[in-house]
C-alpha cells in the first residue's frame, strides 16, 4: 500500500510540475532562436516545362486580379496580372487569361491558346522551358490547376 501511495504522490507531483509551465501567462521557452522571417519565405522550387495547361474552374464571384508569374529557366520572371469581372464564367476567365498572357509575352517565343473552352495552353515555341505559378489572387470562386504536358 505504501508503494501505491508513493507512486500516486510521485505521479501527482509530476503532473503538477508539467502543468505549472502552462498556467495563465506562462511562456514555453524557445528551444532554438527565432528564424529570420525573410529566410522563412524561401523561394519555392519551380517546375519547368515547354507546355503548360492552366485549367480554369468556376467563375469569378467578385471583381479582382489574379497575378501569375512566368519564369523562364535561368531567366527573369515576368508577372502577368489578369483582371476578372464579377460574374465572369470559367470560359470567359480562360479567354481573359489567354488575352492577357498574349499581351505580356513575346508571341514569337510562346503560343497561347484556349482549349476545351476553360483551359489555357501556353507552349514554348523557342527558348528555355518555363515555370508558371499563381502568386496572388483576390478573385473569389475561380480556381486554377496547373498541368505540365
N, C-alpha and C positions, 0 to 999 in steps of 0.2 A: 504494500500500500504506500509505503514511503517513496518508493521509486516512481509510482504513478503521480503522486503529489509533486515530486521534484520535476518530473517531466512536464506536468501541466504548468508549473511555475516557470520553468525554462521557456516553454512554448509561449506563454503569455508575455514574458519579458521580451522575447524575440519579436513577437507581434507588435508589442508596444513600441519597440525601438524602430521597427521597419515602418510603422505608421507615423511615427513622430516626424519624419522627414517630409511628410506630405500634409502637414497641418496647414491651416489657412495662412497664406502669405509666405510659406516656405518655398525656397527655390531649390531645384535639383542642381547640384554643382555640375559644371561643364566638364566633360572628360577630355575634350580637345578644344583648342582655340577656335573661335568662330571663323568660318571660311570667308574669304573676300567675296562680297556679293557679285562683283564683276566676273570672278572666276567661276561662281556657281552657274552663271549663264554661259556655259561653254558652247561654242559653236556646234550645231548639230552635224552629225555625219551625213553627208549628202549622197544620194543615189543618182547615178548618171545613166542616161540612155540617149539613143538617137531618135526615139519615137515615144511620145507620151500621150496617154488618153486621160483626159480630165472628164470624169463622169459627174454631171450636174444632177442633183436630186432635190426635188421640191422647189417651189417658187419663193420669191422674196416676200417677207411679211412686213417689211419696212424699207424706207429709203436708206441706202447705206453703200459702203465701199468694201470690196474685197481686194486686199493687196497681195499680189502674187510676186514671187521672186524667181527669176530665171537666171541660173548661174552656169555659164559655160565652164567646162573643165579647164582649170588653170586660167580662168578669165574673171573679169569684173562682173559682179551681179547686176542685173537690170530689174528694177522694181516696176511692176505693172499694176497700177491701181484701176480697178474696174468698178464703175458706179452702176448700181442696180436700183430700180424704182420699185416702190411698194406695189405688190400685185403682179410683178413680172414673173411669168411661169418659167419652168425649167428649160424649155426650148428657147424662149426669148433670152434667158440668162446666158445660155450657151452661145447664142449669137452675139450678145454683148461682150462676152469674154473673147470670142474669136475676133471681133472687130477691134477691140482694144489691143489685143496681142498683135494684130496686123499693123496697127499704128506704132506700137512700141518697138517691134523687132524688125530687122532687115529682111525683107521678103526674098532677097536673093539667097539668103542663108537658111531661111525657115519656110516651110509650107504649113499654113494654119487653116484648118477647115472644121466644119461641123459634120459629125457622123451620127446617124440614128436620131437626129433631132436634138438630143440632150447631151451628146458627147462632143468634146473639143479635142481634135487631134493636132499635136504640134510635132512636126517632123523636121529633123535637121537635114537640109539639102547639102550644105557644105560647112565644114568647120568641126569643132570638137563636140563631143556628147554634152548634153545639158542636164541640169537638175531643175525641177520645177517644184515649188512649195508654196503653200498658202501661209503667209507670215502673219496676217492680221485680217480680221473681218468683223464688222459690226452689223452685218446682214443677218437677220433672224430668219430661220427656216431653211435657207439654201445650204446644202452640204456639197462638198467636192471630194470625190475619191480619185486618187492618182494611181494609174497603172502604167508601168513601163512595158513597152511592147518591143 
